[in-house]
Amino acid sequence: MADLLLPEAASPVPRAAPRESLDIRHVVIDDAGPHPSAANGVHHVVRRMAREQLAAGDNAKILFLRSHDQDGGGEAVDLPTLILPLDGPRLVGRVYGLEEPIIAAMAGGAGPTTVFHIHTARQLLLPSLARALHQRGLPFGITVHGRYSHVFAPSGAIANWRTAAYLRLFERQALELARFVQAVSPAEAKLIARLAPAARVHVVPNAAYSSVFDGIPRRPTRNVGFADFPVFGFCGRYEILHKGLDLLVEGFAIYRRQGGRGRLVLIGTGPARDVLAAMAATLDLTDAIEIQGPCFGEAKHSKMSGWHFFVQPSRFDGVPIAALEAALAGLPLVVSQETGLAEQVASANAGLVMRDLTASAVAEAFHKAALLSPETWQSMMLGAHAMATQIGDWTPISAQLRKLYLAR
């Protein structure tokens, strides 16, 4: 029933001084999506957390609950990983309860130092999974990964009544049973508190580097030419609604029609690439926009080194890792409020914040960016790096999470 994947040959993991180790089990529900594991932000976050926890002397393992049609293609196996089938009763095609042997496999060998860390929300399976762990006396925490941010409008009004009702009636119990609920930004913490007032919500941000594994990142020295200024870029999954990519392309079209110059480059995964390409052709942007396929590692960083701005007009998100990585590399950010990065970007002079979630607001942000002098852009570049360095270190974040695992 289960596949246990032990680490392949990998770089040695530094271990901390001996202490009582926690048995940390990260639970990932992998039930949909055409994107490879390397492009999945939740997978990336879980792996970085587990790697830090192993380095700190704890025992961390990743439990994937995976549909039969998800093959995990391209998945790196350099950490202890257990793959279990996502099987059980279904409602509208979604699993809402796990079969008993799967729960038993998840809980096998659990003891007084075991804690589960569930990485999902707005998920039919979450209430029953939380109840199953609670009934067995197994503590757990939940990270919602931005999946509540579309429930409320920027004004604070409910934007999706059906989803809000479901969350308050069913998922709320899971959040309030959890030992902790992780919010990656103060804005997300407020959303969670509205849905589950008794939940123990703690703000613990996402990150982009590890001071244990990577050291403190050096200040960027980017030799970017300004002859083709500005080049705007996006890198991530081609999830049009989620990432606001329709707003990005339509906003760029408005900007160009209003006399704006420069180019837009997109790097991403998923079949929606064809939809975006058709949209660009309809808007007569073929000569000014590039919609590329997936690119990872050094090849991705090489392409991004020619950009002037990283743009992310997400409709709902949870401090996207790609934006933090771009800032760490010295790319000023142009982001929506819904990324969870707006306050940090504004206070650190790390880029520009879109005033609204409309194509016109995206175009307005493009115009403001295009008017920046090289000196102002340089200042934003350093501000972006400083912001990402300050908030984006997995090592202290791992220590924060450990305290939450031990909380009572």
C-alpha positions, 0 to 999 in steps of 0.5 A: 500500500505504501512506498517508503522512499529513503534518501538517495545520495545527497550532500551531508546534512549537518546535525545539531548537538544531541537532544530529545528528537521530535518525530515530525510528520509533514502531511501533503495532500497531492490530489490535483494539478498538472504541474511537476513537483519541482514547481509546486510551492507547497512541496518546496516549502515542506522539503525546506522545512524538513531539511532544516529540522533534520539539520537541527537534530529532529526526525522529519518525514514527508507523508504524501497522500497521492491520487492514483493519477498523480505520478509525482514526476520529477520529484526529488527524493533526498528526504525520508518520504512515505507515499500513501494512496489518497483513497476513501469515500468521495463527494463530487469526485473529492476524497473526504475521508481516508480508509482506516489502513491509510490512517494506521500507516500514517500513525504507525510508530507514533509516540509522545514526541510525534507531531503531524504538520498538515499542509492544506486548507479549503480541502474536503479531507481536512476535517476528517483527517483532523478528527482521526488524529485528535481521536488518537491523541496525536497532536497536529498543526496546520499551514493553510498556504494562502488558500483562504485569501480569496474568501474575503475581498480587500475591503473585508467583505465576504467575496465567496459566501458558499466557501465561507459557509463551508469553512465556518461549518466544517473546516473551522473545527479542524483549525480549532483542534490544531495545536497551532495554525501557521499564517505566513503573514499578518493579513493571513492571520486575520483571515484565519481568525475570522473563520475560526476565532478559537484557533491558535494562529501564529505568524511564521513566514515563508523563506527563500534561503537557509543560513545553516546551508547557504550562509547569509546571502551577499548583496547583489551586484547586478549589471543589468542593462537599461537599453531595453528597460523595463523588462517585467518577469513572472516565474511560477505555475501557470494558474491563471486565476490563482496567480492573476495571470489574466490581469498580468497580460491584460494589464501589460496590453493596456500599458503598451496601448498607452505608450508604455515600452519594454517587454514581459517574460513569463516562465512557468509550467502547466497547460494554461501556457497555451491559453496565455499565448492565445490571449497575448495574440488576441491582444496583439502582444506577440512581439512584446511578450514571451511565454516560456515553458518550465525552467529550474535552478541555474537556468532559471536564475540566468534568465531572470538576471536580465529582468528589471522587475518581478511581477506577481498580481496574485488573487490569492497566495501565501507569500510566494516563494518565487517572489522571495527568491527573486527579491533575494537575487535583487529583483524589485517586486511589483505585487498585489496585496493578496501576495501577503508581501505588500506591507514588507515591499512598501516599508523596505522600498523593495518595489511597488504595490498594485493598488487594486486587483484589476488590469488597469491597476497592473498597467498603472504599476507598469507605468510607475516602474517604467518612470524609475531612474536607474538610481531609484531602481538600484535602491529598490534592488538593494531594498528587495534583497534586504527585505528577503534576507530579513524575513526569508531565512528557513533556519530561525523559521524552523526554530519558531515552528519547533516551539509551536510543535511543543506548545500545549 
